């Protein structure tokens, strides 16, 4: 009976992490859409919604600590709880970056100097796809999908380098537009970091199944 209750608690924990992943994925997509359409009201909603991400993190963290303290989980169960604690940290950071992008979107009104701005949106699509795949690898405990998602980080990094090199030219040739160019560069950097957080999630999915993290056996 005790084990049955514990299994249900783990399932509930799993469901809440999936909900959090879906929420932050939507926040990123909304932030990018708001940037593209200069939707100030949507930006404000995204910034405000970051509080909900923080609340989700705190609630799941409390559940994890309660399970460890009260249930004294065995090694395989403890891996699941440890994975949850690590994953929600990355999800919270992804939510922060979505809010950061929304804040920048409010400020970016000059798009005329950046004819290659579509690269930003292509990069965003790749980063959002990584987050979706990372969450799905957790949902299904799918290590093959986790590995494939990690490999996609090279695509996001390549976009970041292209944007960075283009904007570096703007810095030197159009100094009067440096502020907005820096804002675009920050957007690209946040998207690059979102990709990194998706990779982190995948690494913890691997740990949840094997007890290994970055090729190091933990338990």
Beta strands, then each sheet from edge to edge (+ up, - down):
strand 1: 212-213
strand 2: 216-217
sheet 1: 1+ 2-
end
